[in-house]
């Protein structure tokens, strides 16, 4: 259930239900104060970082119409909340896709081209994105968007034995690990391990399973994906240092 908490949220609900109000909402949004979350990277050198939400193989920067909408997305995640206008946020993060209120009943995706139209003052054209969303629906239930970031604390109980295993398998070239948080009522969290393998990944996963039988904890929920070859490729290659790389010297 979504109960509007401020004028912007009331305008958002109206825009979702009344197409003629959508351009006016986007004009209001541009200079409205939003809540912007920074999450703990788990690395003291990096501090707090901008999170990303992934949906349909695309990455989005999440912004929120109130702090309670942040709670719906991140739960008890350690984070900092910054309040800025959307225009101020765009001065710091350019050429990006944004998503308003992920995890809430009312929100929307704002593609980079729509944001550019907003900055140019062409709100009618930016509002066409609403119409695209309306036409894309086919009645099927959509996958919930997810946030991907570094696990905190780092799951050394998994990465250490897996790195030792991968050092004995020449086909494994690189391994990354991230934590995916799905924006649904369950707030499901999964560890996602991306493997770069030359050859048969299934053979590698068979040996991984043997390690996890003793190393994994009952609370661990782990997925494996090929990298490249998954929706998380951009995140793995751009934002995350691998916990194993065949090109790096391995401890004796």
Secondary structure, 3 states (H helix, E strand, C coil): CCCCCCHHHHHHHHHHHCHHHHHHHHHHHHCCEEEEEEEECCCCCCCEEECEEEECCEEEEEEECCHHHHHHHHCCCCEEEEEEEHHHHHHHCCCCCEEECCCCCCCEEECHHHHHHHHCCCHHHHCHHHHHHHHHCCCCCCCCCEEEECCCCCCHHHHHHHHHHHCCCCCEEEEEEEEEEECCCCCCEEEEEEEEECCCHHHHHHHHHHHHHHHCCCCCCEEEEECCCCCCHHHHHHHCCCCEECCCCCCC
